[in-house]
Amino acid sequence: MTLSRALPFLVFLAIAAALALGLDRDPKAIPSMLINQPMPQISLPALQEDQPRFESTAFIGEKLVLINVFGSWCPSCRYEHPFLMRLASDKRFTLLGLDWKDTRDNAKKYLENYGNPFAQIGFDDTSHAIINLGVTGAPETFVIDTKGIVRLRITGPLTEEIWNADVEPLLKSAVAAP
């Protein structure tokens, strides 16, 4: 068989192999350079002007920290919000919010209407923190361990299925660790 006859077959095999490898990947999984790296320092004004600045390092140390990126303009954030409200009473972690691409008034109205599950909320109207985190859209949730290391990034709405499969094992190992 000559090369000119074999070439179309070899090209077909290469394309088929590339497509087959792609079937093993989760299309929603977006890699993050932060996984297993220290959480970038975030220092933002609080959403509520009478609250202290949002400092990411202030919550590191005692238990896991979840940082949820949201915005009042985000339909998927509204979808996940009832689940966040249920999580707010769980004392094994601290749930923080980062309000992004929003106005203070809209964010406050959103939280008045749907409830506030967050221990503290940073107001990122400049997208500075969002860029440092590598956020591609809202909602996104980051899980940070007690040493300030990013252990998980969840793109899209946080659901009970994702919680049980990905976050709960991290919580159980954090509680079991001395």
C-alpha atoms as a printed R data frame, in Angstrom:
    type eleno elety resid chain resno       x      y      z
1   ATOM     1    CA   MET     A     1   0.000  0.000  0.000
2   ATOM     2    CA   THR     A     2   1.425  3.350 -0.970
3   ATOM     3    CA   LEU     A     3   1.525  6.368  1.320
4   ATOM     4    CA   SER     A     4  -0.990  8.294 -0.815
5   ATOM     5    CA   ARG     A     5  -3.527  5.487 -0.339
6   ATOM     6    CA   ALA     A     6  -2.824  5.055  3.373
7   ATOM     7    CA   LEU     A     7  -2.865  8.766  4.219
8   ATOM     8    CA   PRO     A     8  -6.679  9.220  4.210
9   ATOM     9    CA   PHE     A     9  -7.031  6.141  6.434
10  ATOM    10    CA   LEU     A    10  -4.359  7.436  8.845
11  ATOM    11    CA   VAL     A    11  -6.044 10.853  9.002
12  ATOM    12    CA   PHE     A    12  -9.367  9.140  9.732
13  ATOM    13    CA   LEU     A    13  -7.763  7.121 12.561
14  ATOM    14    CA   ALA     A    14  -6.217 10.253 14.080
15  ATOM    15    CA   ILE     A    15  -9.548 12.095 14.040
16  ATOM    16    CA   ALA     A    16 -11.388  9.076 15.475
17  ATOM    17    CA   ALA     A    17  -8.824  8.759 18.274
18  ATOM    18    CA   ALA     A    18  -9.123 12.458 19.140
19  ATOM    19    CA   LEU     A    19 -12.914 12.234 19.251
20  ATOM    20    CA   ALA     A    20 -12.799  9.074 21.362
21  ATOM    21    CA   LEU     A    21 -10.509 10.759 23.895
22  ATOM    22    CA   GLY     A    22 -12.923 13.671 24.086
23  ATOM    23    CA   LEU     A    23 -15.791 11.365 25.085
24  ATOM    24    CA   ASP     A    24 -14.058 10.675 28.408
25  ATOM    25    CA   ARG     A    25 -14.040 14.354 29.409
26  ATOM    26    CA   ASP     A    26 -16.744 16.267 31.216
27  ATOM    27    CA   PRO     A    27 -17.690 19.197 28.943
28  ATOM    28    CA   LYS     A    28 -18.619 21.320 31.987
29  ATOM    29    CA   ALA     A    29 -15.296 20.719 33.734
30  ATOM    30    CA   ILE     A    30 -13.105 23.755 33.286
31  ATOM    31    CA   PRO     A    31  -9.575 23.249 34.572
32  ATOM    32    CA   SER     A    32  -8.323 25.662 37.187
33  ATOM    33    CA   MET     A    33  -4.711 26.589 37.804
34  ATOM    34    CA   LEU     A    34  -5.708 27.231 41.440
35  ATOM    35    CA   ILE     A    35  -6.443 23.614 42.372
36  ATOM    36    CA   ASN     A    36  -3.982 22.550 45.096
37  ATOM    37    CA   GLN     A    37  -2.564 26.097 45.162
38  ATOM    38    CA   PRO     A    38  -2.912 28.805 47.821
39  ATOM    39    CA   MET     A    39  -6.031 30.915 47.526
40  ATOM    40    CA   PRO     A    40  -5.208 34.304 46.009
41  ATOM    41    CA   GLN     A    41  -5.482 37.161 48.490
42  ATOM    42    CA   ILE     A    42  -8.821 38.894 48.045
43  ATOM    43    CA   SER     A    43  -9.477 42.251 49.655
44  ATOM    44    CA   LEU     A    44 -12.739 43.909 48.642
45  ATOM    45    CA   PRO     A    45 -15.241 46.313 50.081
46  ATOM    46    CA   ALA     A    46 -18.177 44.545 51.684
47  ATOM    47    CA   LEU     A    47 -21.516 44.627 49.905
48  ATOM    48    CA   GLN     A    48 -23.028 46.280 52.964
49  ATOM    49    CA   GLU     A    49 -21.137 49.523 53.507
50  ATOM    50    CA   ASP     A    50 -21.351 49.188 57.318
51  ATOM    51    CA   GLN     A    51 -19.577 45.786 57.262
52  ATOM    52    CA   PRO     A    52 -15.801 45.229 57.438
53  ATOM    53    CA   ARG     A    53 -13.813 44.650 54.246
54  ATOM    54    CA   PHE     A    54 -14.019 41.215 52.690
55  ATOM    55    CA   GLU     A    55 -10.624 39.619 53.370
56  ATOM    56    CA   SER     A    56 -10.270 36.057 52.122
57  ATOM    57    CA   THR     A    57  -7.583 35.206 54.671
58  ATOM    58    CA   ALA     A    58  -9.789 36.222 57.622
59  ATOM    59    CA   PHE     A    59 -11.741 32.966 57.370
60  ATOM    60    CA   ILE     A    60  -8.885 30.531 56.773
61  ATOM    61    CA   GLY     A    61  -7.879 28.153 59.541
62  ATOM    62    CA   GLU     A    62 -10.766 26.711 61.517
63  ATOM    63    CA   LYS     A    63 -12.881 24.991 58.879
64  ATOM    64    CA   LEU     A    64 -13.411 24.742 55.147
65  ATOM    65    CA   VAL     A    65 -14.445 27.910 53.329
66  ATOM    66    CA   LEU     A    66 -16.772 27.997 50.336
67  ATOM    67    CA   ILE     A    67 -16.670 31.146 48.223
68  ATOM    68    CA   ASN     A    68 -19.652 31.477 45.906
69  ATOM    69    CA   VAL     A    69 -19.523 33.939 43.006
70  ATOM    70    CA   PHE     A    70 -22.980 35.290 42.214
71  ATOM    71    CA   GLY     A    71 -24.845 38.250 40.778
72  ATOM    72    CA   SER     A    72 -28.423 39.473 40.870
73  ATOM    73    CA   TRP     A    73 -28.421 39.395 37.048
74  ATOM    74    CA   CYS     A    74 -27.585 35.675 36.927
75  ATOM    75    CA   PRO     A    75 -30.467 33.200 36.256
76  ATOM    76    CA   SER     A    76 -28.344 30.208 37.298
77  ATOM    77    CA   CYS     A    77 -27.586 31.947 40.599
78  ATOM    78    CA   ARG     A    78 -31.320 32.149 41.275
79  ATOM    79    CA   TYR     A    79 -31.579 28.445 40.507
80  ATOM    80    CA   GLU     A    80 -28.865 27.506 43.022
81  ATOM    81    CA   HIS     A    81 -29.903 30.027 45.698
82  ATOM    82    CA   PRO     A    82 -32.453 27.819 47.545
83  ATOM    83    CA   PHE     A    83 -29.748 25.169 47.916
84  ATOM    84    CA   LEU     A    84 -27.314 27.756 49.289
85  ATOM    85    CA   MET     A    85 -29.979 28.818 51.780
86  ATOM    86    CA   ARG     A    86 -30.221 25.203 52.994
87  ATOM    87    CA   LEU     A    87 -26.427 24.983 53.285
88  ATOM    88    CA   ALA     A    88 -26.195 28.189 55.320
89  ATOM    89    CA   SER     A    89 -27.072 26.389 58.559
90  ATOM    90    CA   ASP     A    90 -24.275 23.791 58.172
91  ATOM    91    CA   LYS     A    91 -21.590 24.658 60.750
92  ATOM    92    CA   ARG     A    92 -18.842 22.512 59.174
93  ATOM    93    CA   PHE     A    93 -17.826 25.307 56.778
94  ATOM    94    CA   THR     A    94 -18.096 29.048 56.223
95  ATOM    95    CA   LEU     A    95 -20.068 30.181 53.186
96  ATOM    96    CA   LEU     A    96 -18.874 33.480 51.712
97  ATOM    97    CA   GLY     A    97 -20.227 35.380 48.728
98  ATOM    98    CA   LEU     A    98 -18.589 37.431 45.987
99  ATOM    99    CA   ASP     A    99 -21.049 39.709 44.243
100 ATOM   100    CA   TRP     A   100 -19.841 40.278 40.683
101 ATOM   101    CA   LYS     A   101 -20.865 42.585 37.808
102 ATOM   102    CA   ASP     A   102 -23.602 44.083 39.891
103 ATOM   103    CA   THR     A   103 -24.766 47.250 41.555
104 ATOM   104    CA   ARG     A   104 -25.053 47.426 45.322
105 ATOM   105    CA   ASP     A   105 -28.767 48.212 45.100
106 ATOM   106    CA   ASN     A   106 -29.550 45.270 42.818
107 ATOM   107    CA   ALA     A   107 -27.510 42.869 44.961
108 ATOM   108    CA   LYS     A   108 -29.190 44.054 48.156
109 ATOM   109    CA   LYS     A   109 -32.663 43.679 46.606
110 ATOM   110    CA   TYR     A   110 -31.740 40.194 45.389
111 ATOM   111    CA   LEU     A   111 -30.705 39.135 48.899
112 ATOM   112    CA   GLU     A   112 -33.786 40.765 50.442
113 ATOM   113    CA   ASN     A   113 -36.021 38.821 48.057
114 ATOM   114    CA   TYR     A   114 -34.286 35.436 48.196
115 ATOM   115    CA   GLY     A   115 -32.494 35.499 51.568
116 ATOM   116    CA   ASN     A   116 -28.838 35.867 52.498
117 ATOM   117    CA   PRO     A   117 -26.980 32.571 53.037
118 ATOM   118    CA   PHE     A   118 -23.538 34.202 53.281
119 ATOM   119    CA   ALA     A   119 -21.469 34.912 56.409
120 ATOM   120    CA   GLN     A   120 -19.934 37.835 54.507
121 ATOM   121    CA   ILE     A   121 -20.136 39.226 50.973
122 ATOM   122    CA   GLY     A   122 -17.429 40.951 48.978
123 ATOM   123    CA   PHE     A   123 -18.478 43.496 46.354
124 ATOM   124    CA   ASP     A   124 -16.347 43.094 43.218
125 ATOM   125    CA   ASP     A   125 -17.492 45.827 40.859
126 ATOM   126    CA   THR     A   126 -14.032 46.035 39.246
127 ATOM   127    CA   SER     A   127 -13.721 42.247 38.587
128 ATOM   128    CA   HIS     A   128 -10.252 42.331 40.168
129 ATOM   129    CA   ALA     A   129 -10.848 39.346 42.472
130 ATOM   130    CA   ILE     A   130 -12.763 37.485 39.784
131 ATOM   131    CA   ILE     A   131  -9.821 37.756 37.396
132 ATOM   132    CA   ASN     A   132  -7.417 36.503 40.079
133 ATOM   133    CA   LEU     A   133  -9.676 33.507 40.686
134 ATOM   134    CA   GLY     A   134 -10.005 32.742 36.976
135 ATOM   135    CA   VAL     A   135 -13.798 32.892 37.084
136 ATOM   136    CA   THR     A   136 -15.420 32.322 33.706
137 ATOM   137    CA   GLY     A   137 -19.006 33.038 34.723
138 ATOM   138    CA   ALA     A   138 -21.451 33.008 37.575
139 ATOM   139    CA   PRO     A   139 -22.185 31.037 39.563
140 ATOM   140    CA   GLU     A   140 -18.901 29.450 40.541
141 ATOM   141    CA   THR     A   141 -17.947 28.032 43.906
142 ATOM   142    CA   PHE     A   142 -14.476 27.477 45.340
143 ATOM   143    CA   VAL     A   143 -13.728 25.172 48.260
144 ATOM   144    CA   ILE     A   144 -10.697 26.221 50.316
145 ATOM   145    CA   ASP     A   145  -9.220 23.988 53.012
146 ATOM   146    CA   THR     A   146  -8.086 25.003 56.496
147 ATOM   147    CA   LYS     A   147  -4.594 25.813 55.218
148 ATOM   148    CA   GLY     A   148  -5.889 28.207 52.555
149 ATOM   149    CA   ILE     A   149  -5.413 25.775 49.641
150 ATOM   150    CA   VAL     A   150  -8.023 25.668 46.860
151 ATOM   151    CA   ARG     A   151  -9.305 22.086 46.724
152 ATOM   152    CA   LEU     A   152 -12.238 22.349 44.359
153 ATOM   153    CA   ARG     A   153 -13.787 24.641 41.774
154 ATOM   154    CA   ILE     A   154 -17.385 24.142 40.749
155 ATOM   155    CA   THR     A   155 -18.539 25.940 37.625
156 ATOM   156    CA   GLY     A   156 -22.252 26.441 37.271
157 ATOM   157    CA   PRO     A   157 -24.940 26.022 39.887
158 ATOM   158    CA   LEU     A   158 -24.099 24.068 43.022
159 ATOM   159    CA   THR     A   159 -26.619 21.234 43.294
160 ATOM   160    CA   GLU     A   160 -27.276 18.488 45.797
161 ATOM   161    CA   GLU     A   161 -25.760 15.923 43.416
162 ATOM   162    CA   ILE     A   162 -22.549 17.917 43.028
163 ATOM   163    CA   TRP     A   163 -22.493 18.569 46.769
164 ATOM   164    CA   ASN     A   164 -22.800 14.870 47.640
165 ATOM   165    CA   ALA     A   165 -20.278 13.727 45.039
166 ATOM   166    CA   ASP     A   166 -17.608 16.433 45.341
167 ATOM   167    CA   VAL     A   167 -17.945 18.646 48.417
168 ATOM   168    CA   GLU     A   168 -19.210 16.267 51.090
169 ATOM   169    CA   PRO     A   169 -16.124 13.993 50.832
170 ATOM   170    CA   LEU     A   170 -13.896 17.060 51.385
171 ATOM   171    CA   LEU     A   171 -15.958 18.035 54.428
172 ATOM   172    CA   LYS     A   172 -15.761 14.522 55.865
173 ATOM   173    CA   SER     A   173 -11.991 14.381 55.427
174 ATOM   174    CA   ALA     A   174 -11.599 17.848 56.956
175 ATOM   175    CA   VAL     A   175 -13.639 16.853 60.001
176 ATOM   176    CA   ALA     A   176 -11.714 13.568 60.342
177 ATOM   177    CA   ALA     A   177  -8.300 15.289 60.141
178 ATOM   178    CA   PRO     A   178  -6.709 16.083 63.518
